[in-house]
Amino acid sequence: MNKLLGALGLALKAGALVCGTNNVLDAVRNGQAKLVLLANDISDNTRKLLTDKATYRNIRIVALPLSMAELGAAFGKAETSSAAITDNNFVVLAEKHLPGQIPNNEMKVPETNEHGGNE
């Protein structure tokens, strides 16, 4: 999780990350958001609002195993419910460290037999 927070910190310093519900909504509406991140203790109404807007615009949403206080602390704020990455390069960097992601070099491809079927 520390590597993910480091990647998000780099995105923030580069101006490729916005924090807070209103800023994230603006980025989604303007087509700038590439990936939306949600704290695990976000309110149901805010979760639905962000999820609906991002889903409508085909923007990926990830619920992080971090509280609003932990997510906010990573950005030097008291609390933040959400963040959005606005640059594809930082999305790629962040996705490498998201929980449940498999690095490309560790992906397993099913082996096939000589007839093209799985063994």
C-alpha positions, 0 to 999 in steps of 0.5 A: 500500500505504501508504493500505491500512496507513493505513486499517488503522491507523485501524481499529486506533485505533478498536477495529475491528481485531484482530491475531494468529491467536488474536484473529482466530480468536476474531473469526471464531468470534464473528461479529465479523470482516468481513474477514480479512487474511493476511500473505504468509509465514504458515505453511501450517497457519495459513493453512489454519486461518484460511481454513477457519474464515472460509470456513465463515462466509462471511467474505472473506479477502485475502492481502496482499503484506506479510510478517508483519514488515511487517504487524506493524510497521503495528500496532506489533508485532514480527510478526503473521500475520493481522488481521481488520476488525470494522466494515463501514465500515472494510472499505469503506475498506480495500477501496478500497486493496486490491491488484487492486481497481478503484475504483467510478468506474473500473469499465467497463460493456460497451456494448450495441448497440441490440438489447441485445447487446454490440458 
